């Protein structure tokens, strides 16, 4: 039993470690109080419009007046002119969600009244003003089974301090005698309707908008990014954090990433409305996905060499360094095939983003019958650094190549001095390979943004194992339908 118990304990420990590893995000979105305040402004504008369109039911009833008798009344055609929310704020409730507090709200409406008392009948109009309305809304944040964010109303309370009704008409004075009863009924109806409208607004406006956050972002014909939530959003006293999978994948064949994401802890920066933490895992899965898709293979012939580069890719050029080529393959064009034997991995530190790729360089002579004759296989290593920026909601970048080092892996043309080819490889790398890579990186990779959001005041910072992007947000509402 002891051995069995030990096995169970080890299994449980392994499961816990696996779950812990899986829970680490590759990408984190942090919304600060400033970001919530900005979103809150637009949300309140929407809520004001929703409340101004409230439909209120007709009210009818009867009451007795001393020495007068039973009076029957009916109030109908209630029409809201406006509903104003002048003071409101949004607060972070750690471990719970968000709280929206509205105070000193007011509304104005009018309607018709009708009265019947014995043989007396009359009708008229009235004006109503609701003052000192206090609304408290709690929003619960979560995630769906598909990894999309969810938001709903966990509770709502409305308190109306003052309801003032003024009746006009021949017997308007009669209504003014029982205004307290009418105001009380108005108060209960409005308090209920306000919270109904809040819940409806969250369901019909806020939740659908939250669902526009892309779970999967297609980059090109080869790869996509998985931005699904790995856990419900986390609310602290300072910010709202959303942990995303942050994983690139091949569209042709998605396979498990053979390395785990490290823990990602963002610094307590709050100068911007939103922050994006992109871990080294995020970028390295891009390398893994593109390598798996066969995208890290480049073939160079004379046809792809820019016109401004005075270089001919043929055996005559290389025979200056490898004399035997002139006899074996005289005056023949060549093809160079560059490929990564494994996915290159980058590192991120306070000094920036860098990688040390290993590239196989296979050269061929193109024979008169268009078949390829292998010449030699080189291995190229070097230091590469990256410059990162954000443009149009995309992470963009460019690479800079440092010192390159060549070594010979195999030769079909005999021995030669590899170092003599250094200048040629520098030309191929700096004038052909690097521009092609930078052209692709300039297109960038999309950030996880909901619809109609633009970023400004971009801040780029490097930390151990992750890139930190800060930005302010601009929301562009849809035009009128």
Protein Blocks (a to p, Z undefined) as FASTA:
>chain_A
ZZmmmmmmmmmmmmmmmmmmmmpcfbdcdddfklmmmmmmmmmmmmmmmmmmpccddddd
ddddehkbpcddddehiacfbdcdfbccddddehilccdddehiacdddddddddehjbc
cddddddddehiacdddddddddfkopacdddfbdcdddfbdcdddedjklmmmmmmmmm
mmmmmmmmmmmmmmmmmmmmmmmmmmmmmmmpcfbdcfblmbccdfbdfbdcdddfkbcc
dddfkiacdfklccddfbdcddddddfbfkbfbdcdddfklmmmmmmmmmmnopacccdd
fklgcfklccdddfklmmmmmmmlmmmmgoiacddddddfbacdddddfkbccddddddd
ddddddfkopacdfbdcddddddddddddeehiacddddddddddddfbdcebpadfklm
mmmmmmmmmmmmmmmmmmmmmnopaddddehiacehiacdddehiacddddddddddddZ
Z
